[in-house]
Amino acid sequence: MPITIRLMYVDDDPDLILSRFIYSLESKVFLKNNNLNENVCISVSEYHLKKDDSFDSLIKTSKDNQGTILLIDSKLYEDQSVLNKITGEAVKLYLKQFLPYIEVIVISSKEIDGNCLTISKSRENSDKDVEEQYNDTLVPRIVDCVKKVQENLFLAEEMKKGATFDKYISDRIVATLNFNEDYSSITKNDIDNLVDAFKAIQEKIDEL
């Protein structure tokens, strides 16, 4: 069964060379060259951040576009007039709280702190040089993310077939993977139930 994995590039000032490169990943050649399942379809889209965007609007955008992999610029809103400045690294942390199965890659044209997994943007002039750099740095990360998304989707299908998880947990996980979860309705009691359920699952695993 074909699987569509959506890669969404998020930037307030898109890098046209980077954009051109990631759209090339929609080809079957990319899948073959990186030993990815041919049933996988990579669909690339872009979202141009607006000045009034916030963390919450990014969650909505990610859900609306079903972006399972986000490639986001680190230095957003260099314009000094923008009050709600956010960074790609901050977005990565924030999204993980609400969309835990989403994969986020941060890319930057600035100096990168050694504690971060942020990737450097290419400063090469020719498309060939850009392609070589991104094949060495960006592609392995994207391939890793694709495999993680594949695994999550596979495990979710297996989970629905068996009774390993509590139905409440399994339904919630599947809903999250399909971007159908309504986070506005989550209460402290819901979170406590999730924690208790995961503890019970961990105890079962420890007994194996």
C-alpha positions in Angstrom: 0.0 0.0 0.0 1.5 3.4 -1.0 2.5 5.7 1.8 2.7 9.5 1.3 5.2 11.2 3.5 4.9 15.0 3.4 8.0 17.2 3.7 7.1 20.8 4.4 9.7 23.6 4.2 9.0 26.4 6.6 10.7 29.8 6.2 9.9 33.5 6.4 12.3 34.2 3.5 12.6 31.0 1.5 16.0 29.9 0.1 15.3 29.3 -3.6 18.3 27.0 -4.0 17.3 24.9 -1.0 13.7 24.9 -2.2 14.7 23.6 -5.6 16.8 20.9 -4.1 14.1 19.5 -1.8 11.5 19.4 -4.6 14.0 17.1 -6.4 13.5 14.6 -3.6 10.0 13.8 -4.9 11.5 11.6 -7.6 11.7 7.9 -7.5 15.5 8.2 -8.0 15.8 9.6 -4.5 14.0 6.6 -3.1 16.1 4.1 -5.0 19.4 5.8 -4.3 18.7 5.8 -0.6 17.3 2.2 -0.3 13.8 3.5 0.6 10.7 1.5 0.0 9.4 2.2 -3.5 5.8 2.3 -2.1 6.8 5.6 -0.4 5.8 8.8 -2.1 7.6 12.0 -0.9 5.4 15.1 -1.3 7.1 18.4 -0.8 5.3 21.7 0.1 6.3 25.1 1.4 4.9 27.4 4.0 6.0 31.0 4.0 5.9 32.3 7.6 4.0 35.5 8.1 4.7 38.2 10.7 1.6 37.4 12.7 2.4 33.6 12.9 2.9 32.1 16.3 3.7 28.6 17.7 0.0 27.7 17.7 -0.5 28.8 14.1 2.4 26.6 13.1 0.8 23.6 14.8 -2.4 24.3 12.8 -0.4 24.7 9.6 1.4 21.4 10.3 -1.8 19.6 10.9 -3.6 21.2 7.9 -0.8 20.2 5.6 -0.1 16.9 7.4 3.6 17.7 7.3 5.2 14.6 8.8 8.6 16.0 8.2 9.3 19.7 8.8 12.4 21.4 7.4 12.5 24.8 9.1 14.9 27.7 9.1 16.6 28.5 12.3 16.8 32.3 12.1 13.2 33.4 11.5 12.2 37.1 11.3 15.5 38.9 11.2 13.4 42.0 10.6 13.7 44.1 13.8 10.1 45.3 13.5 8.7 41.8 14.2 7.8 41.4 17.8 6.9 37.7 18.0 10.4 36.4 17.0 10.7 32.6 17.1 13.6 30.3 16.1 13.5 27.0 14.3 15.0 25.2 17.3 12.3 26.6 19.6 9.6 25.5 17.1 11.2 22.0 17.1 10.7 21.7 20.8 7.3 23.2 20.9 5.8 21.0 18.1 7.1 17.8 19.8 4.8 18.6 22.8 1.7 18.5 20.6 2.7 16.5 17.5 5.2 14.0 19.1 5.5 11.9 15.9 6.4 14.7 13.6 10.1 14.9 12.6 11.7 18.3 12.5 15.0 19.3 10.8 16.4 22.8 11.5 18.7 24.4 8.9 20.6 27.7 9.3 22.9 30.1 7.4 24.4 31.3 10.7 27.0 29.8 12.9 25.7 26.6 14.6 26.1 25.8 18.3 27.8 22.5 18.8 25.0 21.3 21.1 22.4 21.5 18.2 21.7 19.1 15.4 21.0 22.1 13.1 22.3 21.7 9.5 24.2 24.4 7.7 22.6 26.0 4.6 24.7 25.7 1.5 26.7 28.8 0.5 27.8 27.3 -2.8 27.0 29.1 -6.1 26.4 26.2 -8.5 23.6 23.8 -8.3 26.1 20.9 -8.6 28.0 22.0 -5.5 24.8 22.6 -3.6 23.6 19.2 -4.4 26.9 17.6 -3.3 26.8 19.4 0.0 23.1 18.6 0.8 23.6 15.0 -0.3 26.2 14.7 2.4 24.4 16.7 5.2 20.7 17.1 4.6 19.7 13.9 2.7 20.9 11.5 5.4 18.8 13.3 7.9 15.7 13.3 5.7 16.2 9.6 4.9 16.4 8.9 8.7 13.2 10.9 9.2 11.4 9.0 6.4 12.3 5.7 8.0 11.1 6.8 11.4 7.8 8.0 9.9 7.5 4.6 8.1 8.1 2.7 11.3 5.6 4.8 13.2 2.9 4.2 10.6 3.7 0.4 10.4 3.6 0.0 14.2 0.3 1.9 14.4 -1.2 -0.5 11.9 0.2 -3.5 13.9 -1.1 -2.0 17.1 -4.6 -1.8 15.7 -4.5 -5.5 14.9 -3.6 -6.6 18.4 -4.4 -5.8 22.0 -0.9 -4.7 23.2 -2.1 -1.3 24.2 -5.1 0.0 26.0 -7.7 1.1 23.4 -7.7 4.7 24.7 -3.9 4.9 24.1 -4.0 3.1 20.7 -6.8 5.4 19.4 -4.9 8.5 20.6 -1.7 7.4 19.0 -3.4 6.6 15.6 -5.3 10.0 15.8 -2.0 11.8 16.4 -0.3 10.1 13.5 -3.2 11.0 11.2 -3.2 14.6 12.5 -6.8 14.1 13.8 -6.1 14.8 17.5 -7.8 17.8 19.1 -5.3 19.1 21.6 -7.7 21.8 22.8 -9.7 19.2 24.6 -6.8 17.6 26.6 -7.1 18.0 30.3 -4.8 17.2 33.2 -6.8 14.1 33.8 -6.2 13.0 30.2 -2.5 13.5 30.7 -2.5 11.6 34.0 -4.3 8.7 32.2 -1.7 8.7 29.5 1.1 8.6 32.0 -0.5 5.8 33.9 -1.1 3.8 30.8 2.4 4.2 29.5 3.7 3.1 33.0 1.6 0.0 32.7 3.0 -0.7 29.2 6.5 -0.3 30.4 5.9 -2.7 33.3 4.7 -5.3 30.7 7.8 -4.7 28.6 10.0 -5.1 31.7 8.4 -8.5 32.4 9.3 -9.9 29.0 
